[in-house]
Each structure stands twice: as C-alpha cells, then as structure tokens.
Amino acid sequence: MTRLIYYTATTLDGFIADPDDSLDWLMRQDQDEHGPLNYEDFIKDIGALVMGSTTYEWVLEHAPDEWYYAMPTWVMSTRQLPMPKVPADVRFASGDVRPVYDAMVAAAAGKDLWVVGGGELVGSFADAGLLDEVITYTAPVTLGAGRQILPRRLDLELLEATRNKAFVAARYQVLGPLKEDRTAGG
C-alpha cells in the first residue's frame, strides 16, 4: 500500500530552515549515510515526490546543473518557476493537494510518496488526511526562529527511534488531528 511520508531534518526546537531559508545548520552535522533510517534506503522505496516552491528554488540554487530525483516531482506553487537545467520530470501544481496526491499515487506505481518540504505543504496533506508517516532527523541545534517542521496539531505514534551520529532519528505514524481534552484543568 502506498504511503505518503514526510522525511526531513529538524532542529531540536522544531525548525527545518532558519528565517533566511538557510540549511547551514544541517550541512555541518555528522551522520552515518548508511546508518539507521538513512536516505539511501528511504529513497529506494519512493516512486513520486512533492515539494513547495521554496524547497524547489533551494534545490535549483544549490545544484543548478543537476537534478537529484529520478522519479516524477510535483512542485506546489502559485508562481511561474523555471524548469531544472537538466532533463527532469517536474510538474507544477497549485491549490488542493488531493488531485496532486492522486496523480502521485498513479505515477508511483505502488511505491511510496515523499513530501520533501516545507512544513506548510506537509500541513496541507495532513489537513486532507493524506499524511501517513513522519521520519525526522533531529539535530543538536536550536535556531529560535525559522520555518517550522510541521505547523499543525497532530497525534503521532512513535514507531522507531535511534541515534545516527549527531542525530536522533525517529519514525512516526500519523494518527490524525490532535485530540485534546479541553475540559481538563490547567
């Protein structure tokens, strides 16, 4: 069964990028590229992916002469954005994430789907009840401000947690919107 997974790194205080959309904090962290919950093993099971325009522009800026992804990629944006300089299956969309999800499932041919980022985009999939798992690499860094990892109130179930050098790597199942008891004191 195809799952929609958010695989991301985050700071201890829950940010995926600083206020200037920099990932410098991430690039200096030590990790075992073949260790627990690693990217190489993860990406083998991905058949399609989606990202927001800020993430897309970051990828184009930091690797202008390559495209990292062999699978179909959707970019959610209301703006006109350039295509990568190299051949790539990039598709632009805006609005409701449900039709994008359906197209991704069809293109993935039974493999999983990856929401690359950002947090608001992931939140849109969670709001639609489409987000199945979250895999995080939490770095020993705090930023104090920036782009939140997932700006939604969700209940999650911890499925796996381990250390990968500098990171705490964890995998969660998304249970749905946070069920809060507003009648409790406090």
N, CA, C and O of each residue as an XYZ file, in Angstrom:
744
protein
N       0.839     -1.185      0.000
C       0.000      0.000      0.000
C       0.884      1.249      0.000
O       1.828      1.345      0.785
N       0.587      2.171     -0.852
C       1.342      3.410     -0.977
C       1.131      4.298      0.242
O       0.002      4.530      0.674
N       2.245      4.792      0.790
C       2.193      5.691      1.940
C       2.771      7.045      1.543
O       3.686      7.123      0.723
N       2.232      8.105      2.127
C       2.793      9.443      1.972
C       3.631      9.727      3.212
O       3.121      9.720      4.332
N       4.927      9.977      3.000
C       5.888     10.112      4.093
C       6.560     11.480      4.022
O       6.960     11.939      2.953
N       6.672     12.110      5.166
C       7.449     13.332      5.309
C       8.774     12.931      5.942
O       8.821     12.590      7.124
N       9.849     12.969      5.163
C      11.199     12.602      5.602
C      11.990     13.891      5.643
O      12.189     14.526      4.607
N      12.451     14.297      6.839
C      13.067     15.605      6.954
C      14.040     15.666      8.119
O      14.042     14.802      8.996
N      14.852     16.685      8.110
C      15.699     17.001      9.258
C      15.085     18.198      9.968
O      14.392     19.014      9.361
N      15.349     18.283     11.249
C      14.818     19.384     12.045
C      15.799     19.739     13.152
O      16.636     18.927     13.546
N      15.682     20.949     13.640
C      16.447     21.348     14.807
C      15.698     20.872     16.050
O      14.533     20.484     15.971
N      16.363     20.905     17.175
C      15.737     20.496     18.425
C      14.500     21.342     18.740
O      13.560     20.854     19.368
N      14.498     22.600     18.310
C      13.338     23.454     18.563
C      12.344     23.490     17.401
O      11.502     24.385     17.334
N      12.438     22.519     16.484
C      11.387     22.300     15.501
C      11.408     23.125     14.233
O      10.353     23.428     13.676
N      12.591     23.496     13.763
C      12.683     24.260     12.517
C      13.444     23.466     11.459
O      14.395     22.745     11.761
N      12.995     23.618     10.196
C      13.672     22.945      9.089
C      14.602     23.888      8.338
O      15.457     23.447      7.570
N      14.432     25.181      8.562
C      15.302     26.191      7.963
C      15.284     27.417      8.861
O      14.335     27.626      9.617
N      16.330     28.225      8.777
C      16.352     29.440      9.589
C      15.484     30.512      8.914
O      14.933     30.254      7.844
N      15.346     31.699      9.507
C      14.475     32.727      8.918
C      14.863     33.148      7.502
O      14.034     33.686      6.769
N      16.128     32.905      7.107
C      16.588     33.234      5.753
C      16.559     32.020      4.826
O      17.151     32.047      3.747
N      15.867     30.950      5.246
C      15.770     29.697      4.499
C      17.115     28.993      4.321
O      17.299     28.218      3.382
N      18.038     29.266      5.215
C      19.343     28.609      5.162
C      19.294     27.254      5.870
O      18.600     27.078      6.871
N      20.053     26.305      5.319
C      20.220     24.987      5.922
C      21.659     24.773      6.394
O      22.089     23.633      6.572
N      22.396     25.854      6.594
C      23.787     25.732      7.033
C      23.907     24.913      8.315
O      24.861     24.153      8.486
N      22.943     25.069      9.209
C      22.948     24.315     10.475
C      22.928     22.814     10.211
O      23.518     22.048     10.972
N      22.261     22.384      9.147
C      22.121     20.969      8.816
C      23.380     20.414      8.154
O      23.818     19.307      8.467
N      23.950     21.180      7.247
C      25.061     20.687      6.435
C      26.321     20.384      7.235
O      27.192     19.653      6.762
N      26.429     20.930      8.430
C      27.639     20.680      9.228
C      27.466     19.539     10.230
O      28.385     19.254     10.998
N      26.309     18.886     10.235
C      26.047     17.802     11.185
C      26.655     16.488     10.694
O      26.645     16.197      9.498
N      27.174     15.712     11.617
C      27.776     14.420     11.308
C      26.699     13.334     11.304
O      25.887     13.249     12.225
N      26.702     12.509     10.263
C      25.776     11.381     10.209
C      26.412     10.222      9.471
O      27.343     10.402      8.686
N      25.904      9.045      9.727
C      26.326      7.843      9.025
C      25.361      7.659      7.860
O      24.199      7.311      8.066
N      25.831      7.888      6.647
C      24.965      7.820      5.473
C      24.384      6.433      5.231
O      23.457      6.284      4.435
N      24.916      5.418      5.906
C      24.388      4.060      5.791
C      23.767      3.597      7.109
O      23.429      2.423      7.265
N      23.623      4.523      8.048
C      23.091      4.198      9.372
C      21.572      4.119      9.398
O      20.926      4.079      8.351
N      21.011      4.098     10.592
C      19.563      3.932     10.769
C      18.744      5.018     10.056
O      19.099      6.197     10.061
N      17.657      4.585      9.454
C      16.710      5.472      8.763
C      17.394      6.370      7.731
O      17.003      7.523      7.553
N      18.404      5.846      7.060
C      19.191      6.653      6.129
C      18.442      6.952      4.831
O      17.501      6.256      4.447
N      18.894      8.001      4.184
C      18.273      8.490      2.952
C      18.346      7.464      1.823
O      17.364      7.259      1.109
N      19.484      6.828      1.659
C      19.669      5.873      0.561
C      18.631      4.743      0.616
O      18.031      4.400     -0.402
N      18.424      4.176      1.789
C      17.405      3.130      1.937
C      16.003      3.687      1.751
O      15.146      3.037      1.153
N      15.767      4.898      2.266
C      14.458      5.537      2.151
C      14.077      5.785      0.691
O      12.982      5.420      0.265
N      14.971      6.399     -0.070
C      14.641      6.832     -1.433
C      14.393      5.655     -2.372
O      13.711      5.825     -3.383
N      14.922      4.465     -2.075
C      14.694      3.288     -2.912
C      13.216      2.928     -3.024
O      12.788      2.356     -4.026
N      12.441      3.261     -2.000
C      11.018      2.910     -1.969
C      10.107      4.056     -2.382
O       8.889      3.956     -2.237
N      10.680      5.154     -2.900
C       9.892      6.325     -3.282
C       9.647      6.314     -4.790
O      10.574      6.162     -5.585
N       8.373      6.478     -5.164
C       8.006      6.483     -6.577
C       7.626      7.842     -7.122
O       7.598      8.029     -8.338
N       7.329      8.809     -6.239
C       6.986     10.172     -6.648
C       7.158     11.074     -5.438
O       7.086     10.622     -4.295
N       7.384     12.344     -5.702
C       7.562     13.277     -4.598
C       6.944     14.626     -4.903
O       6.646     14.958     -6.051
N       6.760     15.396     -3.836
C       6.191     16.735     -3.944
C       6.968     17.662     -3.026
O       7.411     17.267     -1.948
N       7.126     18.902     -3.472
C       7.802     19.911     -2.649
C       7.167     21.265     -2.896
O       6.495     21.478     -3.906
N       7.388     22.174     -1.966
C       6.925     23.539     -2.129
C       7.901     24.345     -2.961
O       8.996     23.879     -3.273
N       7.505     25.551     -3.321
C       8.331     26.381     -4.195
C       9.634     26.820     -3.538
O      10.652     26.921     -4.222
N       9.633     27.086     -2.230
C      10.865     27.491     -1.550
C      11.883     26.350     -1.565
O      13.066     26.572     -1.822
N      11.422     25.143     -1.291
C      12.312     23.975     -1.341
C      12.843     23.778     -2.754
O      14.037     23.547     -2.947
N      11.960     23.868     -3.738
C      12.354     23.706     -5.138
C      13.420     24.728     -5.528
O      14.425     24.378     -6.147
N      13.197     25.982     -5.167
C      14.166     27.023     -5.512
C      15.501     26.788     -4.802
O      16.558     27.069     -5.368
N      15.464     26.276     -3.565
C      16.692     25.965     -2.844
C      17.469     24.875     -3.584
O      18.685     24.975     -3.750
N      16.759     23.833     -4.028
C      17.412     22.743     -4.757
C      18.042     23.278     -6.050
O      19.188     22.952     -6.358
N      17.306     24.092     -6.805
C      17.840     24.647     -8.051
C      19.060     25.532     -7.791
O      20.027     25.494     -8.552
N      19.020     26.325     -6.724
C      20.121     27.233     -6.410
C      21.374     26.479     -5.969
O      22.488     26.869     -6.319
N      21.196     25.398     -5.202
C      22.345     24.696     -4.637
C      22.893     23.577     -5.530
O      23.973     23.046     -5.271
N      22.158     23.228     -6.562
C      22.636     22.234     -7.531
C      22.117     22.631     -8.913
O      21.305     21.915     -9.498
N      22.579     23.760     -9.433
C      21.991     24.287    -10.670
C      22.174     23.412    -11.907
O      21.403     23.520    -12.861
N      23.182     22.553    -11.900
C      23.449     21.732    -13.080
C      23.109     20.262    -12.886
O      23.556     19.410    -13.653
N      22.306     19.963    -11.845
C      21.870     18.580    -11.618
C      20.439     18.583    -11.110
O      19.905     19.614    -10.702
N      19.848     17.434    -11.146
C      18.541     17.222    -10.530
C      18.646     15.937     -9.732
O      18.976     14.887    -10.282
N      18.369     16.014     -8.448
C      18.613     14.899     -7.537
C      17.654     13.730     -7.696
O      17.964     12.627     -7.247
N      16.507     13.934     -8.319
C      15.429     12.961     -8.222
C      15.119     12.322     -9.574
O      14.890     13.024    -10.559
N      15.111     10.989     -9.618
C      14.811     10.258    -10.851
C      13.312     10.073    -11.044
O      12.862      9.774    -12.150
N      12.541     10.248     -9.987
C      11.100      9.999    -10.059
C      10.330     11.293    -10.346
O      10.869     12.389    -10.188
N       9.062     11.158    -10.772
C       8.245     12.350    -11.022
C       8.165     13.224     -9.777
O       7.999     12.739     -8.658
N       8.289     14.532    -10.008
C       8.287     15.507     -8.919
C       7.237     16.571     -9.181
O       7.205     17.180    -10.251
N       6.378     16.789     -8.195
C       5.399     17.872     -8.259
C       5.923     19.018     -7.419
O       6.462     18.806     -6.333
N       5.763     20.248     -7.929
C       6.123     21.452     -7.196
C       4.846     22.260     -7.017
O       4.202     22.657     -7.987
N       4.494     22.496     -5.752
C       3.298     23.282     -5.448
C       3.690     24.753     -5.389
O       4.511     25.158     -4.566
N       3.088     25.547     -6.276
C       3.407     26.972     -6.325
C       2.328     27.720     -7.086
O       1.712     27.179     -8.005
N       2.106     28.954     -6.700
C       1.202     29.819     -7.454
C       2.000     30.723     -8.393
O       1.421     31.516     -9.136
N       3.324     30.603     -8.359
C       4.203     31.425     -9.192
C       4.745     30.624    -10.371
O       4.778     29.394    -10.342
N       5.168     31.344    -11.404
C       5.879     30.733    -12.528
C       7.310     30.462    -12.071
O       7.999     31.374    -11.614
N       7.754     29.224    -12.192
C       9.105     28.857    -11.783
C       9.826     28.199    -12.957
O       9.185     27.585    -13.810
N      11.153     28.320    -13.008
C      11.905     27.707    -14.102
C      11.989     26.192    -13.939
O      11.881     25.659    -12.835
N      12.180     25.528    -15.049
C      12.470     24.094    -15.032
C      13.949     23.907    -14.708
O      14.746     24.817    -14.933
N      14.328     22.742    -14.186
C      15.759     22.461    -13.990
C      16.497     22.538    -15.326
O      15.905     22.343    -16.388
N      17.795     22.823    -15.256
C      18.613     22.927    -16.472
C      18.851     21.580    -17.133
O      19.182     21.521    -18.318
N      18.687     20.511    -16.390
C      18.897     19.166    -16.914
C      17.541     18.480    -17.057
O      16.574     18.900    -16.423
N      17.452     17.431    -17.878
C      16.167     16.736    -18.032
C      15.637     16.227    -16.692
O      16.358     15.582    -15.931
N      14.377     16.526    -16.420
C      13.749     16.115    -15.159
C      12.241     16.079    -15.355
O      11.683     16.876    -16.109
N      11.595     15.159    -14.677
C      10.137     15.051    -14.717
C       9.564     15.899    -13.587
O       9.224     15.391    -12.518
N       9.462     17.213    -13.849
C       8.947     18.172    -12.875
C       7.604     18.691    -13.376
O       7.466     19.105    -14.527
N       6.618     18.659    -12.480
C       5.261     19.095    -12.807
C       4.829     20.129    -11.778
O       5.042     19.940    -10.580
N       4.234     21.200    -12.228
C       3.812     22.273    -11.331
C       2.313     22.177    -11.080
O       1.537     21.833    -11.972
N       1.924     22.489     -9.847
C       0.515     22.439     -9.467
C       0.258     23.492     -8.394
O       1.187     23.993     -7.760
N      -1.001     23.813     -8.207
C      -1.386     24.725     -7.134
C      -2.775     24.333     -6.655
O      -3.484     23.566     -7.306
N      -3.142     24.872     -5.510
C      -4.472     24.605     -4.983
C      -4.552     23.352     -4.140
O      -3.621     23.021     -3.406
N      -5.670     22.659     -4.251
C      -5.975     21.470     -3.457
C      -4.922     20.381     -3.680
O      -4.558     20.082     -4.816
N      -4.440     19.793     -2.581
C      -3.412     18.762     -2.695
C      -3.980     17.393     -3.071
O      -3.221     16.511     -3.471
N      -5.283     17.195     -2.955
C      -5.866     15.875     -3.245
C      -5.637     15.412     -4.688
O      -5.223     14.271     -4.891
N      -5.892     16.253     -5.695
C      -5.602     15.791     -7.067
C      -4.118     15.510     -7.300
O      -3.770     14.607     -8.062
N      -3.257     16.267     -6.658
C      -1.811     16.031     -6.770
C      -1.479     14.686     -6.141
O      -0.718     13.904     -6.711
N      -2.038     14.415     -4.982
C      -1.828     13.134     -4.313
C      -2.262     11.980     -5.221
O      -1.526     11.006     -5.378
N      -3.447     12.086     -5.816
C      -3.946     11.027     -6.704
C      -3.016     10.819     -7.902
O      -2.755      9.682     -8.297
N      -2.522     11.907     -8.474
C      -1.594     11.801     -9.607
C      -0.271     11.181     -9.167
O       0.325     10.397     -9.906
N       0.184     11.526     -7.976
C       1.423     10.956     -7.453
C       1.274      9.453     -7.236
O       2.166      8.682     -7.592
N       0.152      9.035     -6.653
C      -0.086      7.602     -6.420
C      -0.046      6.857     -7.747
O       0.574      5.799     -7.844
N      -0.702      7.399     -8.769
C      -0.717      6.751    -10.084
C       0.698      6.660    -10.664
O       1.074      5.632    -11.227
N       1.479      7.729    -10.526
C       2.830      7.751    -11.083
C       3.792      6.856    -10.297
O       4.756      6.337    -10.861
N       3.536      6.675     -9.008
C       4.448      5.921     -8.146
C       4.379      4.419     -8.372
O       5.274      3.696     -7.935
N       3.356      3.938     -9.031
C       3.225      2.515     -9.375
C       3.451      1.589     -8.170
O       4.218      0.630     -8.249
N       2.780      1.886     -7.069
C       2.859      1.029     -5.892
C       3.929      1.402     -4.889
O       3.940      0.877     -3.775
N       4.831      2.301     -5.261
C       5.858      2.750     -4.323
C       5.298      3.871     -3.440
O       4.187      4.355     -3.662
N       6.080      4.272     -2.443
C       5.662      5.323     -1.529
C       5.858      6.711     -2.127
O       6.513      6.875     -3.156
N       5.280      7.700     -1.460
C       5.360      9.103     -1.857
C       6.119      9.878     -0.788
O       6.041      9.552      0.396
N       6.854     10.904     -1.208
C       7.643     11.703     -0.278
C       7.251     13.164     -0.377
O       7.280     13.748     -1.461
N       6.884     13.758      0.751
C       6.739     15.206      0.837
C       8.107     15.713      1.285
O       8.507     15.507      2.430
N       8.817     16.372      0.382
C      10.176     16.828      0.662
C      10.148     18.019      1.618
O      10.977     18.089      2.525
N       9.246     18.926      1.443
C       9.116     20.113      2.292
C       8.359     21.165      1.531
O       8.135     21.027      0.329
N       7.982     22.157      2.176
C       8.167     22.560      3.540
C       6.988     22.213      4.438
O       6.071     21.474      4.079
N       7.073     22.798      5.631
C       6.148     22.482      6.691
C       4.694     22.792      6.377
O       3.811     21.997      6.697
N       4.432     23.932      5.757
C       3.049     24.274      5.401
C       2.488     23.303      4.370
O       1.322     22.917      4.444
N       3.311     22.911      3.417
C       2.872     21.948      2.414
C       2.523     20.615      3.071
O       1.484     20.025      2.776
N       3.384     20.150      3.951
C       3.114     18.908      4.681
C       1.822     19.060      5.470
O       1.001     18.145      5.527
N       1.655     20.222      6.073
C       0.431     20.501      6.811
C      -0.810     20.401      5.950
O      -1.850     19.936      6.419
N      -0.723     20.825      4.706
C      -1.863     20.722      3.789
C      -2.237     19.266      3.528
O      -3.418     18.925      3.477
N      -1.237     18.415      3.365
C      -1.511     16.989      3.186
C      -2.079     16.379      4.464
O      -2.970     15.531      4.406
N      -1.566     16.809      5.624
C      -2.098     16.325      6.902
C      -3.546     16.774      7.081
O      -4.389     15.994      7.525
N      -3.837     18.034      6.735
C      -5.206     18.556      6.837
C      -6.181     17.734      6.002
O      -7.340     17.561      6.380
N      -5.710     17.231      4.867
C      -6.550     16.437      3.965
C      -6.604     14.967      4.389
O      -7.269     14.162      3.737
N      -5.908     14.608      5.478
C      -5.909     13.229      5.958
C      -5.076     12.291      5.107
O      -5.323     11.085      5.095
N      -4.086     12.827      4.392
C      -3.300     12.036      3.443
C      -1.903     11.676      3.944
O      -1.241     10.823      3.352
N      -1.445     12.307      5.017
C      -0.100     12.067      5.526
C      -0.093     10.829      6.410
O      -0.840     10.756      7.386
N       0.761      9.841      6.069
C       0.811      8.579      6.801
C       1.932      8.496      7.824
O       1.719      8.012      8.935
N       3.131      8.965      7.460
C       4.288      8.840      8.345
C       5.134     10.097      8.315
O       5.133     10.853      7.343
N       5.857     10.299      9.407
C       6.844     11.369      9.513
C       8.141     10.708      9.987
O       8.158     10.002     10.995
N       9.220     10.947      9.250
C      10.545     10.481      9.654
C      11.395     11.724      9.862
O      11.551     12.544      8.958
N      11.944     11.852     11.068
C      12.735     13.037     11.378
C      14.154     12.662     11.770
O      14.404     11.622     12.379
N      15.062     13.535     11.405
C      16.435     13.520     11.889
C      16.571     14.797     12.702
O      16.657     15.884     12.132
N      16.591     14.684     14.028
C      16.665     15.855     14.894
C      18.122     16.149     15.232
O      18.832     15.308     15.783
N      18.551     17.360     14.889
C      19.937     17.781     15.090
C      20.093     18.503     16.426
O      19.144     19.117     16.914
N      21.287     18.433     17.019
C      21.544     19.104     18.273
C      21.827     20.600     18.067
O      22.914     21.096     18.364
N      20.816     21.289     17.553
C      20.919     22.711     17.225
C      19.581     23.347     17.554
O      18.535     22.721     17.386
N      19.608     24.585     18.021
C      18.376     25.375     18.142
C      18.565     26.660     17.344
O      19.651     27.241     17.330
N      17.503     27.093     16.684
C      17.556     28.305     15.866
C      16.746     29.451     16.469
O      17.044     30.617     16.209
N      15.734     29.138     17.265
C      14.912     30.171     17.867
C      13.828     30.719     16.967
O      12.840     31.270     17.452
N      13.998     30.573     15.653
C      13.003     31.049     14.687
C      13.329     30.425     13.335
O      14.430     29.921     13.115
N      12.363     30.469     12.447
C      12.574     29.945     11.102
C      11.336     29.259     10.572
O      10.215     29.589     10.959
N      11.544     28.303      9.684
C      10.447     27.540      9.074
C      10.154     26.324      9.938
O      11.022     25.477     10.151
N       8.917     26.242     10.436
C       8.544     25.134     11.308
C       8.498     23.819     10.556
O       8.178     23.779      9.368
N       8.823     22.737     11.262
C       8.820     21.405     10.667
C       7.422     20.991     10.219
O       7.265     20.431      9.134
N       6.407     21.256     11.036
C       5.041     20.835     10.712
C       4.075     21.650     11.568
O       3.715     21.240     12.672
N       3.662     22.799     11.056
C       2.827     23.701     11.847
C       1.355     23.261     11.912
O       0.458     23.957     11.436
N       1.142     22.103     12.507
C      -0.200     21.562     12.704
C      -0.234     20.868     14.055
O       0.810     20.538     14.619
N      -1.426     20.650     14.565
C      -1.609     19.930     15.826
C      -2.038     18.517     15.461
O      -3.183     18.284     15.073
N      -1.100     17.569     15.590
C      -1.345     16.187     15.186
C      -0.992     15.225     16.307
O      -0.095     15.482     17.109
N      -1.706     14.122     16.349
C      -1.328     12.994     17.199
C      -0.478     12.060     16.358
O      -0.835     11.725     15.228
N       0.654     11.641     16.919
C       1.574     10.740     16.242
C       1.871      9.566     17.159
O       1.789      9.681     18.382
N       2.217      8.435     16.554
C       2.659      7.276     17.324
C       4.102      6.989     16.954
O       4.425      6.820     15.778
N       4.974      6.932     17.957
C       6.375      6.624     17.716
C       6.508      5.158     17.330
O       6.121      4.274     18.093
N       7.057      4.899     16.144
C       7.253      3.535     15.660
C       8.687      3.059     15.830
O       8.940      1.867     15.999
N       9.638      4.014     15.781
C      11.055      3.657     15.816
C      11.851      4.891     16.222
O      11.534      6.004     15.804
N      12.878      4.694     17.033
C      13.768      5.796     17.406
C      15.166      5.233     17.630
O      15.335      4.173     18.233
N      16.163      5.960     17.134
C      17.544      5.516     17.247
C      18.475      6.708     17.072
O      18.028      7.812     16.762
N      19.747      6.484     17.267
C      20.750      7.524     17.059
C      21.490      7.257     15.757
O      21.835      6.117     15.444
N      21.727      8.317     15.010
C      22.603      8.262     13.847
C      23.608      9.399     14.014
O      23.359     10.533     13.606
N      24.737      9.074     14.618
C      25.812     10.027     14.951
C      25.228     11.255     15.658
O      24.780     11.134     16.798
N      25.217     12.440     15.016
C      24.745     13.658     15.687
C      23.230     13.704     15.834
O      22.717     14.493     16.627
N      22.516     12.892     15.102
C      21.056     12.989     15.027
C      20.342     11.949     15.879
O      20.852     10.853     16.111
N      19.162     12.314     16.335
C      18.189     11.359     16.840
C      17.233     11.125     15.671
O      16.546     12.049     15.236
N      17.189      9.919     15.172
C      16.332      9.573     14.036
C      15.087      8.871     14.572
O      15.181      7.970     15.405
N      13.927      9.291     14.089
C      12.672      8.716     14.580
C      11.662      8.609     13.450
O      11.646      9.417     12.521
N      10.819      7.589     13.556
C       9.750      7.360     12.576
C       8.431      7.313     13.336
O       8.304      6.611     14.339
N       7.451      8.068     12.846
C       6.148      8.180     13.485
C       5.030      7.852     12.498
O       5.133      8.145     11.307
N       3.975      7.247     13.004
C       2.744      7.080     12.242
C       1.839      8.256     12.592
O       1.710      8.619     13.761
N       1.217      8.846     11.583
C       0.283      9.947     11.816
C      -1.069      9.347     12.167
O      -1.640      8.586     11.386
N      -1.580      9.694     13.350
C      -2.876      9.177     13.804
C      -4.028     10.098     13.414
O      -5.167      9.649     13.292
N      -3.738     11.376     13.221
C      -4.767     12.338     12.832
C      -4.646     13.614     13.633
O      -3.655     13.818     14.334
N      -5.650     14.478     13.534
C      -5.620     15.719     14.302
C      -5.504     15.434     15.795
O      -6.021     14.436     16.298
N      -4.816     16.328     16.487
C      -4.617     16.187     17.917
C      -5.956     16.156     18.651
O      -6.778     17.058     18.495
N      -6.165     15.132     19.435
C      -7.384     15.002     20.226
C      -7.086     15.586     21.593
O      -6.349     15.000     22.385
N      -7.661     16.735     21.858
C      -7.380     17.438     23.088
C      -8.582     17.385     24.020
O      -9.731     17.455     23.584
N      -8.296     17.260     25.297
C      -9.346     17.279     26.311
C      -9.381     18.701     26.865
O      -8.615     19.039     27.767
N     -10.249     19.509     26.336
C     -10.350     20.905     26.754
C     -11.037     21.060     28.113
O     -11.055     22.154     28.678
N     -11.602     19.969     28.637
C     -12.286     20.053     29.933
C     -11.340     19.847     31.090
O     -11.689     20.153     32.230
N     -10.146     19.333     30.828
C      -9.165     19.088     31.891
C      -8.630     20.422     32.425
O      -8.531     21.400     31.683
N      -8.295     20.450     33.677
C      -7.772     21.676     34.295
C      -6.367     21.981     33.826
O      -5.662     21.104     33.326
N      -5.959     23.245     33.992
C      -4.601     23.581     33.655
C      -4.420     24.723     32.800
O      -3.288     25.073     32.468
